Amino acid sequence: MEPFDTWKQDPGWTDWRWQLRHAVRDPAVLSRWLGLTPAAAAAVWRTAQRYPVLATPYYLALAEHADPADPIVRQVLPDPRELLPDADGSPDPLAEGRDSPVPGLIHRYPDRALLVATQRCAVLCRHCLRKRAWSPAAADAPPADFGPALAYLREHAGIREVLISGGDPLLLPEDTLFGLLAALQALPQIEIVRLGSRLPVVLPQRLTPEFCARLGAGLPVWLATQFNHPRELTPETAQAVGNLLRAGIPVVNQTVLLRGINDDAPTLAALCTGLLRQRVKPYYLFHGDPVAGTLHFRTGVEAGLALLEELERSVSGLAVPAFAFDLPGGGGKVRLEPSWRCGALPDGTVVYRDRQGQPRPYPAPRP
């Protein structure tokens, strides 16, 4: 697993700043590590010119094999299929731009809004919803001016919850991040803040006890993260989650269903039960959005429903996330369930399939 076995010996390995300084940005480094042929390496390089590479050494070291098919590697390795034209793909399929009344703020649901606080990430996930924003300039840009967004929130008293996303908001400078949280706390109608961050997965070293204590010191804060594979659950992530929980910050998980990475029932079961062991609630299992450059990861909704049905038969209800997708054009989230109804008896009694697939009548209340 060179160069990661060597890097792990460095005293800075456990420091999040060291991880960011040594993040892999050169596609040639990945190609050499994976032993790609010159033709395959050239395809990776061409893809990375449009959609760049970025991965922390910690995250790459989770790969078991120097293999392009490894589920960790696939989430960060440029794939030439990202450049293929596809009539179903769009840079902004959820119409976030249309629903942005002021820069950086998306207001689609009546009682909540999403604030895109930064474009910076610790890892560029190849299935990213906001892949349209990837560029070195965006990643290195100074933090946004939150004034217009805060003014909009102040004028819309019906908004009671703000989701701070990005990029990864936990990579903001601390003064900027905690200044933003303080400004939201000063708005009387804001009751809850949700932080959307993949740092528990890709850079858990950032979530120190001191940092988490500051995050949890004001408004009620929830953290939504994204574990996609059981191998991402490590002692380091358990420590990070523990620090968040001790600071009063509940953690929920939003897995993206990814073809060839987690689209089988044993992998999903291991992931969801492993999340519970680390005291993270499996919240959503999302079907991939039709984002340009990501369509090769999509499984199809029916495949997702079949996986959810298998999951419901094999694990505790606590471990079962809601299966959902976002309707294109800003139509919002739709939750889907397998159909357990399979008919009716002559007297109208409805018949359902049980967990073994056998029909069972369910008596209706008598008038």
C-alpha positions in Angstrom: 0.0 0.0 0.0 2.9 2.4 -0.7 3.1 5.3 -0.3 0.5 5.1 2.5 2.3 2.5 4.6 5.3 4.9 4.7 3.2 8.0 5.3 1.5 6.3 8.3 4.9 6.3 10.0 5.1 10.1 9.9 4.4 11.7 13.2 1.9 14.1 11.5 -0.3 11.3 10.3 -2.9 11.9 13.0 -3.0 15.7 12.5 -5.7 16.9 10.1 -3.6 19.8 8.9 -0.9 17.3 7.8 -3.5 15.2 6.0 -4.7 18.2 4.0 -1.1 19.3 3.2 -0.3 15.8 1.9 -3.6 15.3 0.1 -3.2 13.6 -3.3 -3.9 16.1 -6.1 -1.9 14.6 -8.9 -3.6 11.9 -11.0 -0.2 10.5 -11.9 0.3 9.6 -8.2 -2.8 7.5 -8.3 -2.0 5.9 -11.6 1.5 4.9 -10.5 0.2 3.5 -7.2 -2.5 1.5 -9.1 0.0 0.3 -11.7 -2.1 1.5 -14.5 -1.1 0.9 -18.1 0.0 4.0 -20.0 -3.3 4.1 -21.9 -5.3 3.9 -18.7 -3.2 6.5 -16.9 -3.7 8.8 -19.9 -7.5 8.4 -19.6 -7.3 9.2 -15.9 -5.2 12.3 -16.7 -7.7 13.5 -19.3 -10.6 13.1 -17.0 -8.8 14.9 -14.2 -8.3 17.9 -16.4 -12.1 18.5 -16.2 -12.8 16.9 -12.8 -9.8 17.2 -10.6 -8.4 14.7 -8.1 -8.3 15.3 -4.3 -8.0 12.7 -1.6 -6.5 12.6 1.9 -3.8 10.0 2.6 -6.0 8.7 5.4 -8.9 7.9 3.1 -6.8 6.4 0.4 -5.1 4.1 3.0 -8.5 2.5 3.6 -8.3 0.7 0.3 -7.4 -2.9 0.7 -6.0 -3.3 -2.7 -4.2 -1.1 -5.2 -7.0 -1.8 -7.7 -9.2 0.6 -9.6 -12.2 -1.6 -8.6 -11.6 -1.2 -4.9 -14.7 0.5 -3.4 -12.5 3.2 -1.8 -10.4 3.9 -4.9 -13.5 4.1 -7.1 -14.9 7.0 -5.0 -11.8 9.1 -5.8 -10.3 7.8 -9.0 -11.1 9.8 -12.2 -13.0 7.5 -14.6 -13.2 8.3 -18.3 -16.9 7.6 -18.2 -17.3 10.9 -16.4 -16.6 12.6 -19.8 -19.1 10.7 -21.8 -22.1 12.7 -23.1 -25.5 11.6 -21.7 -28.8 13.1 -22.5 -30.1 12.3 -19.0 -27.2 14.2 -17.2 -27.2 17.8 -16.1 -24.7 19.9 -14.2 -27.6 21.1 -11.9 -30.4 18.5 -12.2 -32.0 19.7 -9.0 -32.3 23.3 -10.2 -30.4 24.6 -7.2 -29.5 27.7 -9.2 -33.2 28.4 -9.9 -34.1 28.1 -6.2 -31.2 30.4 -5.0 -32.8 33.8 -4.2 -29.4 35.3 -3.1 -25.9 34.0 -3.6 -25.1 30.8 -1.7 -28.6 30.2 -0.3 -31.1 27.6 -1.7 -34.7 28.0 -0.5 -36.9 25.1 -1.7 -38.9 24.0 1.3 -41.0 26.4 3.3 -39.4 25.9 6.7 -35.7 25.3 5.9 -33.0 26.6 3.7 -29.6 25.3 2.5 -26.5 27.5 2.8 -23.6 26.6 0.5 -20.8 28.0 2.8 -17.7 26.9 0.8 -16.6 25.0 -2.2 -13.6 23.4 -0.4 -13.5 19.7 0.3 -11.0 17.3 1.8 -11.9 14.7 -0.8 -13.5 15.1 -4.2 -16.0 12.3 -4.4 -16.6 11.3 -8.0 -20.3 11.0 -7.5 -20.6 14.6 -6.1 -24.0 16.4 -6.5 -22.2 19.8 -7.0 -19.5 18.5 -9.4 -20.2 21.5 -11.5 -18.4 23.7 -9.0 -15.1 21.7 -9.0 -12.1 23.9 -9.8 -8.9 24.8 -8.1 -10.0 28.4 -8.1 -13.3 27.6 -6.3 -11.5 25.4 -3.7 -9.0 28.1 -2.9 -11.5 31.0 -2.9 -11.9 33.0 0.3 -15.1 32.2 2.3 -18.2 33.7 0.9 -19.9 36.8 2.1 -22.8 35.5 4.2 -24.4 38.9 4.5 -27.0 38.5 1.8 -28.0 35.0 3.0 -28.3 36.2 6.6 -30.4 39.2 5.5 -32.7 36.9 3.5 -33.1 34.6 6.5 -33.9 37.5 8.7 -36.6 38.6 6.3 -38.2 35.1 6.1 -39.5 34.2 9.6 -40.9 30.9 8.4 -37.4 29.4 8.0 -36.7 27.6 11.2 -33.9 25.2 10.1 -30.7 25.9 8.2 -28.5 23.2 6.6 -24.9 24.4 6.1 -23.3 22.5 3.3 -20.7 23.0 0.6 -18.1 21.8 -0.1 -17.5 21.0 3.5 -18.3 23.7 6.0 -16.1 22.1 8.7 -13.1 23.2 6.5 -14.0 26.8 6.9 -11.6 28.9 9.0 -12.7 28.6 12.6 -13.4 32.3 13.0 -15.6 32.2 9.9 -17.5 29.0 10.9 -18.2 30.0 14.4 -19.0 33.6 13.3 -21.6 32.1 11.0 -23.1 29.9 13.7 -23.3 32.9 16.0 -25.0 34.9 13.4 -27.6 32.2 12.9 -28.1 31.9 16.6 -28.9 35.6 16.7 -31.9 35.1 14.4 -34.8 34.3 16.7 -36.7 32.0 14.4 -33.7 29.6 13.7 -34.2 26.6 15.9 -31.9 24.0 14.4 -28.7 23.9 12.3 -27.6 20.9 10.3 -24.1 20.5 9.2 -23.5 18.5 6.0 -19.9 17.1 6.3 -18.0 14.1 5.1 -15.1 14.9 7.4 -16.1 12.1 9.9 -15.4 9.7 6.9 -12.5 11.2 5.1 -10.8 13.4 7.7 -11.9 12.3 11.2 -8.8 13.8 12.8 -10.4 17.3 12.4 -13.2 16.4 14.8 -11.2 17.0 18.0 -12.9 17.2 21.4 -12.2 20.9 21.6 -13.6 21.6 18.1 -16.7 19.5 18.6 -17.4 21.2 22.0 -17.4 24.6 20.2 -19.7 23.3 17.5 -22.2 22.1 20.1 -22.1 25.2 22.4 -24.8 27.2 20.7 -27.9 26.3 18.7 -29.0 22.7 18.6 -26.7 21.2 15.9 -27.1 18.0 14.0 -24.4 16.6 11.7 -25.3 14.7 8.5 -22.4 12.7 7.1 -22.0 10.2 4.2 -20.5 6.7 4.9 -20.9 4.7 1.7 -19.0 1.5 2.5 -18.3 -0.5 5.7 -14.6 -0.2 5.2 -15.0 3.5 6.0 -16.0 2.7 9.6 -12.7 2.7 11.5 -11.5 3.4 15.1 -10.7 7.0 13.9 -14.3 7.5 12.8 -15.6 6.0 16.0 -13.5 8.5 18.0 -14.7 11.4 15.8 -18.4 10.4 16.3 -17.8 10.0 20.0 -16.5 13.5 20.2 -19.5 14.9 18.4 -21.9 12.9 20.6 -20.2 14.0 23.8 -20.7 17.6 22.6 -24.4 17.0 22.2 -24.4 16.7 18.4 -26.4 13.8 17.0 -25.0 12.2 13.8 -27.1 10.8 11.0 -25.8 9.2 7.8 -26.9 9.7 4.2 -25.5 6.9 2.0 -25.5 7.3 -1.8 -26.3 4.0 -3.6 -23.3 3.5 -5.9 -23.1 0.9 -8.6 -20.1 -1.5 -8.0 -19.4 0.0 -4.6 -22.4 -0.7 -2.2 -25.2 -2.0 -4.5 -25.5 -5.4 -2.8 -27.4 -6.4 0.3 -24.5 -7.8 2.4 -22.5 -4.6 1.9 -25.4 -2.4 2.8 -26.3 -4.6 5.8 -22.6 -4.4 7.1 -22.6 -0.7 6.6 -25.9 0.0 8.3 -25.3 -2.2 11.3 -21.7 -0.9 11.6 -23.1 2.6 11.7 -25.3 1.7 14.6 -22.3 0.2 16.5 -20.7 3.6 16.1 -23.9 5.3 17.2 -24.7 6.8 13.9 -28.3 6.5 12.6 -28.7 5.3 9.0 -31.0 8.1 7.8 -31.2 8.1 4.0 -30.2 5.8 1.2 -30.2 8.0 -1.8 -30.5 6.9 -5.4 -27.9 8.8 -7.4 -29.0 12.1 -8.9 -28.6 12.5 -12.7 -25.6 14.7 -12.3 -23.4 15.1 -15.4 -20.2 13.1 -14.9 -21.7 10.7 -12.4 -24.3 8.6 -14.3 -22.1 5.5 -14.4 -22.7 5.2 -10.6 -26.5 5.0 -10.9 -28.2 1.7 -10.2 -31.8 2.4 -11.1 -34.6 2.9 -8.7 -36.0 -0.6 -8.9 -32.6 -2.1 -7.9 -32.6 0.2 -4.9 -36.1 -0.9 -3.9 -35.1 -4.6 -4.2 -32.0 -3.9 -2.0 -34.1 -2.1 0.6 -36.5 -5.0 0.7 -33.6 -7.4 1.4 -32.2 -5.0 4.0 -35.6 -4.9 5.8 -35.6 -8.7 6.0 -32.1 -9.0 7.4 -31.4 -6.2 9.9 -33.0 -4.3 12.8 -35.4 -1.5 11.9 -33.0 0.9 13.5 -30.5 0.0 10.8 -32.8 0.6 7.8 -32.5 4.0 6.1 -35.3 5.6 4.1 -34.8 5.1 0.4 -35.2 8.3 -1.5 -34.4 10.4 -4.6 -34.7 14.0 -5.6 -37.0 14.8 -8.4 -35.2 16.6 -11.2 -36.0 20.3 -11.7 -36.3 21.0 -8.0 -39.3 18.8 -7.4 -37.9 17.8 -3.9 -37.3 14.5 -2.2 -39.5 11.4 -2.7 -39.3 8.5 -0.3 -40.0 5.1 -1.7 -40.9 1.8 0.0 -41.1 -1.8 -1.4 -44.7 -2.8 -2.0 -45.6 -5.4 0.6 -49.2 -5.5 -0.5 -49.9 -8.5 -2.8 -53.7 -8.7 -3.2 -57.0 -9.1 -1.4 -59.4 -11.9 -0.4 -63.0 -12.0 -1.7 -64.3 -10.2 1.4 -61.9 -7.3 0.8 -59.3 -8.3 3.4 -55.9 -7.0 2.2 -53.1 -9.5 1.8 -49.5 -8.6 2.5 -46.2 -10.5 2.0 -44.3 -11.3 5.2 -40.6 -11.2 5.7 -40.2 -14.6 4.1 -42.4 -13.6 1.1 -45.4 -15.6 2.2 -48.9 -14.0 1.8 -50.7 -13.1 5.1 -54.1 -11.4 5.4 -54.4 -8.4 7.6 -58.0 -7.9 9.0 -59.5 -4.4 8.7 -61.3 -2.8 11.6 -64.9 -3.8 11.8 -67.5 -1.0 11.4 
